[in-house]
Amino acid sequence: MARLARFLPARQTIITLRLVTSSLLILSAAVPAQAEDPAAYPAHKIRMLLPYAAGGGGDVVGRLLADRMGKTLGQSIYIENHTGAAGTLGTQMVATSPNDGYTITVGGMTTHVLAPAIYPKLPYDPIKDFTTIGRVGTSSIMLVATRNFAANDINGLVALAKKGEPVQYGSWGVGSTGQFCAEILMQQTGIKMDHVPFNGIAKLAGDLLGGHISLATLDVATATPLVKDGSIKALAACGERSPSLPDVASYKEQGVPFDRNLSWAMYAPAGLAEPIAKRLSAALKEALGDDQVKQKLLALGITPQFVPGEEQRDINARDIAAWQQVAKDAGIEIK
C-alpha cells in the first residue's frame, strides 16, 4: 500500500487508502468466525429459551434442569421465556439460533409432536430443525369430573354417552393435549362428546370446581391436588399411570388401546457438533439421576426417564405420524 501511495497525489492517496480499508473490513465481516473448539465447551453461559410463561409447568421443569445441569457443566444456564402461538413462537426462535450449544430448550408434546399435526404452516420442522439432546420424562393427562358426575371410570362414561345423554367436556384449548386425549377416547369407543375449549387451564379448572362444566381434561400438575383433596374425581389417565395419582387407571388398563408416551425432551438447534451434544446429553442424564430433581419432577406429575437423543428423535417422528392421523380424523386444525 505504501508503494502505491508514492505514485498518487495526496488527496487521491487518502481516498484510495479509505477504499482499501473499507474493502478489507467488508471482507473480514464476510468471513465466518472460526467455530469454537468443542473440547472447550462450554466457555460461557448457556441460554435456555423456554416457550412457556414464567411459573408454568414447562418453565418450572426448565429451571429445575438448568440449575442442576449448570453445576455439571461448570457454567450457569440462564432462562429466557418467549411465549406465543401455543409455544411455537419460542420454539421457532430456538430452531433459528446458532447451533453452537449455547441455546437449548425443553419441549413438550405440543411444541414437537402435536404442533405439526394441527398447524398446516408450522414455521419449523420438529425433526429436521433440531438436535434432540434426550428425553426428560413422561407425563399423563387426567380425565376428571365433578364429584356428582354420573360416571366414575371410562366404562361408566361410555355407558352414559351411549344412553343418548349429551356429554360435554372441557380442555384448555383447541389442539391441546387435553383435546387430543378426549378425541382418542371418542375414536376408540365410538362415543360422542362435545368439546368446550377454554382460554387456559386455570379458567378450565375454576369452572370445573364451580360446576359450570362437569367433565374435563387437565394436566397432572393441576389435577393432582384437586383430586387428592376431594374437590374433583379422576376417571382415567391418558398415557401411563401417574406417580402422583397412582390409583387412577390408564386408558389402556380400562380397555382403550392407547399406549403413547406423553413426553418432555431437551433440544438444541440442528447441526450441533456431536461432542457438544454428548456433553449436554450426559449432563441431562446426570440431572435426571439426582434424587432432588427426581422428587421435584414427580411432584409435577412427570416420571423422570432419560432416553438418548437419537432414540427420542425416532420416537417423535413415529408419534407425529400417529397424532396427525388423530387430528385428521377429528378435524383438528389451526389456520
Phi, psi and omega in degrees: 000322178296320179297321178295322183296330183295335184260008182239148173299158185303312184295318180292327178298315181299315180298315181297316180299319180295318179297317180296316180297317179297319180297319179296321179294319179297316180297319182292327178289330182285338181277121182297145178297146180295133182299145179293144178295118181304332181293337181270359182288139354268137182265348178205185185300151179248138178263127170255107182268114184251131181273030183235157176290146178301133179094346178283173183303312180296324178294317180297317179299313181299315181295322179298314180289321180300317181297313184286319180292327178300323179294321179291318184279344180078016177219145179287148175245115183259156187257137168234127178259126177227098184267172176129146176053048177057033177092351184284335180295307179295325180294322176297322179298324177293316182301328183260008178279161177302142182268053184254004179089002182257009170225122178225168178210166171245121182248148178250194181300318185295312187290326188242353180233311183280325182305313179293345179275338186241343179256109181294337181236052178298130186282013176207158175260117186294346178257305187287333186267007183223151166260119180277120181279320178160164178283142176269316181171183180237156179216177181234164169247135183261131170270114187234166181208167174293160185297330182264011179297144189289348180242150180244351180205185183294318180302317179295322179294318179297316179298320180297313182293324183284348173284350182096005178290132176292129181239124175247146174226151178251147171227173182271022172145158176296130180085001179288161176301326178299317178295318180299319180296321177292321179296320178299316179300315180295317182294325183276335182253345179082010179271167179239129175227142179269131183274130174242099181282136178251159178271075178105156186284332179294317178297318179298312180298321179297317180289329175294314178295327180277357179078013180282340171218145189259340185224140183202165170249133180227152172290158186298320182299323179282319186288323189306305182296328181288324177288317183295326180270004175082009180291325177222174176235153180255132180265325183193160174251123175276109190114205179279167173300141181270138177296337180276341176224066188293344181273354181269115183290149181281169174306309185300319180294340180256017172093005177262115185288082178222118183228025180279135174283140174260100194249155170252143179213163178254140184225158171225168177301155180299152176083014179295135180303137185303317179299324179288318178300319180293323179295316178294319180297317179295322179292322178295315180299318179295319179298319182289344177272353180284130184300319181294319178297316179304309184296322180290324177292319179298324178295335177273000181084018180250125176273112180301131182201100180283133172228130181305153186306309184297322179293316179295324178300316179293323177297316179301315182299318178295316183291325178302316180297320181293316181288331175298322179292321177298315180298318180297315182293329182269349182072032180271119178206137176246118184262000000 
